[in-house]
Amino acid sequence: MNLLQRNPGLPLDLDWVLSVQANTSAIERRCKTLPGRRSIKKNHQAAWLLKALTCIDLTTLSGDDTEQRVRRLCRKARMPVRRDLLRALDIASERVHTAAICVYHEMVPAAVAALDGSNIPVAAVSTGFPAGLSPYALRLAEIGESVKAGAAEIDIVISRRHVLTQDWQALYEEMQSFRAACGEAHVKAILATGELGSLRNVARASLICMMAGADFIKTSTGKESVNATLPVSLTMIRQIRDYYERTGYHIGYKPAGGISKAKDSLNYLALIKEELGDRWLQPDLFRFGASSLLGDIERQLEHHLSGHYSANHRHAIG
Amino acid sequence: MKVNKILETMDYGTAPESSAAALKWIEERGADFGLFINGVFVKPAGRESFATHNPANNELLAKLCQAQTADVDAAVSAARGAQAGWESMGGSARSKYLYAIARLVQKHSRLFAVLETLDNGKPIRESRDIDVPLVARHFYFHAGAAVLMADEMPDYQALGVAAQVIPWNFPLLMLAWKIAPALAMGNTVVLKPAEYTSLTALLFAEICQEAGLPNGVVNILTGNGSVGEQVVIHPDVDKVAFTGSTAVGRHIRQAIAGQGKAITLELGGKSPYIVFDDADIDSAVEGLVDAIWLNQGQVCCAGSRLFVQEGVAEVFHRKLRSRMDKLRIGDPMDKSIDIGAIVDPVQLQSIKRLVDEGLEEGGHRHVAAIDCPSEGSFYPPTFISEVDPACRLMQEEIFGPVLVGSTFRTPAEAVALANNTRYGLAASIWTENINLALDLAPKIVCGVAWINTTNQFDAAAGFGGCRESGFGREGGWEGLYAYVRPSYQSTEALELIEPPQGSSETVEGSIDRTPKLFIAGRQVRPDSGYSTPVYSSTGQQLGLVGQGNRKDIRNAVEAAHAARSWAKSTAHLRAQILYYIAENLSVRREEFAQRITAMTGAATESAKAEVDLSIDRLFIYAAWADKYDGAAHGVPIRGLALAMHEPVGIIGILCSDQAPLLGMVSVLAPAIAMGNTCVIVPSQAYPLAATDLYQVLETSDLPAGVVNIVTAAHSDVVETMAGHMEVDALWYFGADGHSASIERASVTNLKRTWVNNGYSRDWQDTKQGAGKEFLRQATEVKNIWIPYGE
């Protein structure tokens, strides 16, 4: 896996943005038929599930989070699968950890401490997450605080109103300033797609955020009524593909919220493989924002090995 | 492969569907099948067998029985024997059987799917997710149609025995499209599946047994094309339904000409796939996967001609090529395969030959950069750009996974390119502009148009084409009429009326009037320079009418063609003009009545009644002009399938002698009310009603060329009209036995024909002489699929 050059962004190109279309019915048809077109079984399924697991941003974003709770989650991130299962799969256990831990700012120091020596980055949701309506200066400052606290990745939320009012210039400038505030930390732009009204808006907002320097684009906060879906994902990754084809820069993709089944994760990976290619099947370019997905993957891995359906209590909770 | 290795490659691996159950099903039947006649499988002595293979690996699947003439007779006889009972049990009772069949298809869905893929080579995904669910849906829909028939189609009854010949590309689905409506409407069937792909039809025969279907209602004969031919030409068959190649369809049309059989043909296509610069380009690229790479491109309605607007063509072609390189071709039983095997080595060779020869004329070929199996019948996905209408590749149906493409500048040019074909089956139009989409769909000559989608099918929406893609619809209400006849239809022979003879004396004291032909809104002399005297019933000469010939027909068709914008006029305007014709005819009521009396000797009162009824007819079709609505079909998508009634185009009409004025007005009025233009050859015996009528037309604001009248002996012009390739339909009400020759000659462009087969029609009767039967003949149903949603 080669190290990628970071996206420096582009001047806002409104001609490009406004030429972008997204036909909902056609996109839905593609997504509906894909699971029937690609079936991943047996050893391949086990490998793909492990891949999915290593792409998880293991997340806790609750008002009742505590340092101890976060430490427990971090331990799970480092050791997400039972050792005996990995041995049976002939996979070195040090290869298998989640891609990151994702928490609120206040939990960043605890997470950084718990992950010390693991190479697992801490991602902080930021900029007045989830609504993004706190004072602009505070939102910028929040990014700085989290970076200072040790967050290597910042998940910002965009101002949905800029999309809904088609104020692309404002969206571009906001994203640019967030990116600047992140410094060396990588920035994921959360579009909150469930609140953008149309897939066309999702597509255009995706493109704007990439032009403004986003390293990743991400669907949702997990707090909207509709979070990650395959159609939204297809819409966003097609923009990533176009951006790559025009500029040569790889932008990452993170669906978040609502992905809790191992089978779903396979569909997402297949969609990425089909539309973006194998290079995007790595945690530097693809993440699942999820919490309960991991447990289902563990159960499926055990089933793969034992031939018997597994149970939750046989796997450690995070 | 080991898990840690796969983690590096992230390959899909294989996910083979087991063929064990289907192979066991074959084995349990000795891998040797008989014919399904009268509810049982039979294999009469002395029958030859032929082999059916799995095209993916060339392995022998089973031996099938080659039916012989005696078997065809037995099957038709069984169907005939069962028909009356099947029809008379009523729609509700029939519905129970259709429902049971639908359920059984679902219960055995995987067996059907696997068997289909084994026999045909299509990916298991398609047989499992597309074909078999559509089959079940078709039987459900028609179970409902059977129930509703009595109330919704009260004037209709079954045709009788249907002979159905189906192709190898959708073996079970085409069976369903044929059998379900036939049974629903009370017909019984003899079905001949394709030689390459008969197995699912034989499994279907078993579920007919399982459903307790009365013996003889469904009969299935396997064999080669000669069996199909024998089935369709069998004298005791009432209806022929064929799906397959245009060449065979043409042959069938000729072979059964004059037999009085109803016929529907669903033939070839070369359907356009049009992408505008404001389309969702990625989705349009993906759509092509469903358009031309469904079923290895062996789909009559495949979007096989790509037209991209110039401004986005380069980007589109680049995206298309990289999409192609992601397709997966191989073992059709693999659940991760997009493209399976070509049905047979013969078809594979045909594709190769067409492409290789076609490329000599130009074009830039891109073959998907993917691994293609070397064993079995496989052809890689191919896109040939820079192909122009002059190239064979743009004109001829390849029936394989080969897309050809060109570009266009404007919507008008897109329409021109799309319509530059002998076919007229389907079209896909990609644009985010609803104005553009809904403007274009009606302009493209086709039976099905898909907006921002492609290859969508459903039992509730009619499917079928025009031009050399055939005629008739399958599915929807419109499809049901292919399996019924009006119960009011006369079974009395039509008597020939000889024109009165007489002397050259004219009626005393009258000024000479010279009836001419009426072409392009002008009164013109016949090309021949000859005239024929018309005598009164008492032998006095009433006038001389021009002897129209083939050149007059040619000129009239030219005029009718030039007037095609009539189709775009508003229904309100057409209604106004029909009312105006009625009004002007009414003013000359006495004169027209006198003329009828003079020609036919009819009593004054009855002649007046004929004029009055003619005026009524004009009112009826003026009324219908803006009321013969289409439908918004309830298809299972978020969107609409709009069934629009479109005019057929140019209709040639040879009129009845029975009622010289009424017989003409009764056919002219529905034709023009629906937006057709026509070439009318009036009654031979009493042509003066027509030549008088053009004066009425001239004063009624009817645009020039909409109605053209050529007085002629029917036998002098009938072949010219039937063979004329610009004429879209031909109606025949004459009495001198041209039905057969019209059907035979119609194959030039496979025009629709409506002939009387020598039976009379009572023009005075409100059912026989007017109504929706006429409107259906005057229209094509175009289904426009419009998915929506933001």
Interface residues (C-beta under 8 A of the other chain):
Chain A: Q21 A22 N23 T24 S25 A26 I27 E28 R29 R30 T33 G36 R37 R38 S39 I40 K41 K42 N43 H44 A46 A47 W48 L50 K51 L89 D90 I91 G197 S198 L199 R200 R238 L269 A270 K273 E274 D278 L281
Chain B: M1 K2 V3 N4 K5 I6 L7 M10 D11 Y12 G13 T14 A15 R125 R128 D129 D278 A279 D280 I281 D282 S283 A284 E286 G287 D290 K326 K335 S336 D338 E432 N452 T453 I637 R638 G639 P787 Y788 G789 E790
